[in-house]
Amino acid sequence: MPAGSLIFSLSNQATPRRLPRIVSSELGLFIFAYLVHLAIAQLLRGEQGSGVEWALVAQNILAGKGFVFNFYGTEIPRHAFFPPFYPYFLAFSKTLLPAHWVGFVQLTQGVFFALGIVWARRLAARFVRADLSWLAGYVVAVWPPLAIYSTRLTPACFHAAVIPGLLLLLDGAVRRPGFWRAARAGAVYGFLSYSLPSFLGSIVLLPFALRWTRLGWLRSLAVIGQILLVAMLVLSPWTIRNAVVLHSFVPVATNLGFNLAGSHNAYASSSYNVLCLGGEVEGKLVNHAELATMNEASFDRKLLRQGFSYMLHNPLQTAQRSLTRALFLWWTNPNVMSYSFLEGVAIIILMSFLLPLFLLGVTVSLRLPCNNPLFLIYCVFIWQTFFYVNFAVRGRYSLELHPLMIIFAILGSAAIVEWFRRRRMKRDA
């Protein structure tokens, strides 16, 4: 059987296999995912995970101090250090249900966890066979790293949910270009940026994704321009707030320079941002006298230039660190994968099964009939990996892409099963 026939049988253009109605129901998938979330929330009752910094900002909001966070190891307040969504969400939860705010957060995150799985299933259905898309949805629902983090104090659950939804909207804007379709994608880009500002940078790769879909350069740039315009309009209230408070243009947050300088310096680690630790190393990298007197936005840009300068003067070391962190981001380092060593080991074991299937799935997808979401998803993987190996240095940030990885892993698994099935049929013929 020709390889092209095998690949085609996995695409969304192949005749789908019949599934029981209860299995192939989006409501059923949503309920299943939400029940999984509730079960884990009960099992891990009392465990709030990370989120200490966001909780401190929320506490300052409730105390009337405003949206401020003291710079690591100092008493110097920063007014736009974090994106605003999650701290305000925690503050709202504490105000609404002071005694049960953690439960409210978990239940709300559970809704987005389940919605994200439905959106991921729809995205998969754009380029893989229907039965495979449903299988991907149910596997994402029970995928331990993502399911566990969905119950903890971290916005990763929201990001993992919204990114597949955004990709669906981008795909719609590409298939049938029009201002309102682009505007919907831009609005979601903007709202997502209130929690994950770095993802807005993925727009720089979209021209290549759209060009691969044989959309002309001018039309591609027009679609992207509309998306970016609406995204900035959605962000404008917070951008204006930052301009009033900091007297400078800061679209969302001022931690970009902090993260780059903490990741690329003479004392940098491949496993963490050294500025997060404070102490002696921070004193060598951060001038606290300037921090106390300089505008917050200006100081962040100073750190940004400091980080870029080090990268330019040490290109080989930068490349080596980036490659090492990319490996750590997806595999091999339990301390990077999770704050808990045992959890990190468990995630590495799971990723040891997922990654080979994911890479095979990506290889198979390159030969599928041309479908727009594929190129958009490739750009997301490239951007997120590039950004986090240089700015975040934490494996938990890869959780946002696990639903997309699982889609490709299901495609890779199906390719193996299909290959063995056809080989057996050929042998029996």
Secondary structure, 3 states (H helix, E strand, C coil): CCHHHHHHCCCCCCCCCCCCCCCCCHHHHHHHHHHHHHHHHHHCCCCCCCCHHHHHHHHHHHCCCCCCEECCCCCCEECCCCCCHHHHHHHHHHHHCCCCHHHHHHHHHHHHHHHHHHHHHHHHHCCCCHHHHHHHHHHHHHCHHHHHHCCCCCCHHHHHHHHHHHHHHHHHHHHCCCHHHHHHHHHHHHHHHCCCHHHHHHHHHHHHHHHHCCCCHHHHHHHHHHHHHHHHHHHHHHHHHHHHHHCCCCCCCCCHHHHHHHHCCCCCCCCCCHHHHCHHHHHHHCCHHHHHHCCHHHHHHHHHHHHHHHHHHCHHHHHHHHHHHHHHHHCCCHHHHCCCHHHHHHHHHHHHHHHHHHHHHHHHHCCCCCCHHHHHHHHHHHHHHHHHHHHCCCHHHHHHHHHHHHHHHHHHHHHHHHHHHHHHHHHHC
